[in-house]
Amino acid sequence: MWWFQQGLSALPVALVVWSAASFVFSYITAIVLHHVDPLVPYISDTGTIPPERCLFGIMLNISAFLGMATVYVRYKQVYALNPERSKIIKLNKIGLTLGLMSCFGLCIIANFQKCILYYIHVVGACLTFGVGAIYMLVQTVLSYLMQPELHSKDVFWIRLSVSLWCCSSIVSMFISSVVLYSGRYGTDLVQKLHWEPQEEGYTAHLISTVSEWSLAFSFLSFFLTYIRDFQKISLRAVVSLHGQTLYNTPQSFVPDEQTLLIAGSI
């Protein structure tokens, strides 16, 4: 059995590979059609003009669905491993809420392009990256609380490093974006897709775009740390029939579907 066939490890793998492909394919399409500059454009700029906008949107919507599934399975795993630890249960519920909010923000980014509905796009980015960074910190704290009985110390330190990488990228992107869009380098920069190195504001633009790509890949790197955990999860559904036909429903019908999560020590 291959490593990605063990448990549900294919889920975070699919999330990371598909999300990275959505960035790379839209970038290549935009470059080939000369819609953006080859040197580190904004990720959102590579999904602004058709046809890459269509590709970018549909692939990110699928990424959001995979992200929701990954966040939920992680929530169920932590809950199954810590059924009586109230502090971890509370943090786990907070993490689930934050993770789902981040995935919803990704849907907003996918469907409301930067050059069309800028402020809604920014709201989606804040939900995805801002709330998502808090989700990463919560999961890092959970990893700390579950060591060494359920988590190795190495996993905690790796997640802490990736979380710090994410936070530093957010700070760098925020500062450079504030400088770039302060009005000092002109107005209507949101619609600007092509930059020349000799232009004023090019340095701030480059720092901002590099920070955005760094931020995106810090997110993907964090979900890679779930692979080993998910190898120890099996998910199956047990369906109980309440009749031999599909025409009549018994009056005492009570739904009895169960989803069992079997998790071992991590």
Summary of the structure (lengths in Angstrom):
residues: 266
radius of gyration: 21.6
end to end distance: 19.5
largest distance: 76.7
contacts: 810
relative contact order: 0.13
helix: 65%
strand: 5%
